[in-house]
Amino acid sequence: MKLTTKGRYAVTAMLDLALHNGEQPVSLAEISERQDISLSYLEQLFAKLRKAGLVVSMRGPGGGYQLNGAAADIVIADIISAVDENVDATRCGGLGDCQDNKRCLTHDLWMDLSNQIRVFLSEITLADMTARMEVQETAARQHNKRIDFIHSHSH
């Protein structure tokens, strides 16, 4: 199974956005700082996420991004597919031409695994993720690290 950096970063950034989704839009610079993902990479990902209708952008001072709808309505599988990520455990991309243009011995096993992964990721929403205790603890740690950084550089 190959879930590339693109898919991982998109889910991480969307989870960060869900955790900080309030009155004010969240800037990509904030997500970049908290999650240690380059700003230019986030800009590419969010262009795709916006095109897929998962986020909306607000322009101008104090601008940024917000979820397009409730976190409970956005599933992880949609985020991954929005950034052109394909969760596929086969070598052939599901085409069945794995061995001399024919199906290999284990093709059905890897197809079944791919389907299980898709089902799994389709059943988990951003709201499910934000409710997890370990996610909340990590978010609090990231928030506190940022506050410590700001205080140490303001004196």
C-alpha positions, 0 to 999 in steps of 0.5 A: 500500500502506497500512501505518499507524502501528498496524501499524508500531508493533506490529511494532516493539514485538513485535521489541523484546519478542523481543529482550528476551524472557528470564526476566523479563517486559518492561514496556511502559514499557521498550518505550515508552522504547526505541522512543519509542512512547507508553505508552497506545498500546502498552497498546492494541496489546498488548491486541489482541496478547494477545487474538490469543494472540501475547503473555502478560501477567504481573501484579504487581511486575516484571510485563510481557509475554512472547512466547506461544511461540517467536519462530521461530513468530510471523510478521510478518503475524500481528502486523499482522493482530492489530492490525486492520491490513489490508495492501491495495494496492487502493483498493476494499479488494479488493471490485472496485467501484473504478470505478462499482461495477465493477472498475477497469483496474488492480484485478488488479495491486493485488490481486497486489501485496497478495497478494505483500506478505501472502506476504512478511510471512508468511515472516518470523518475529520470530526472522528479524528478531532475527538480522539484524545491523542489528537487533542493532546498533540494539538495542545502540545503544538499550540503550547510550543508556538506560544513558547516560541512567541514569548521567547522571541518577544523579549 
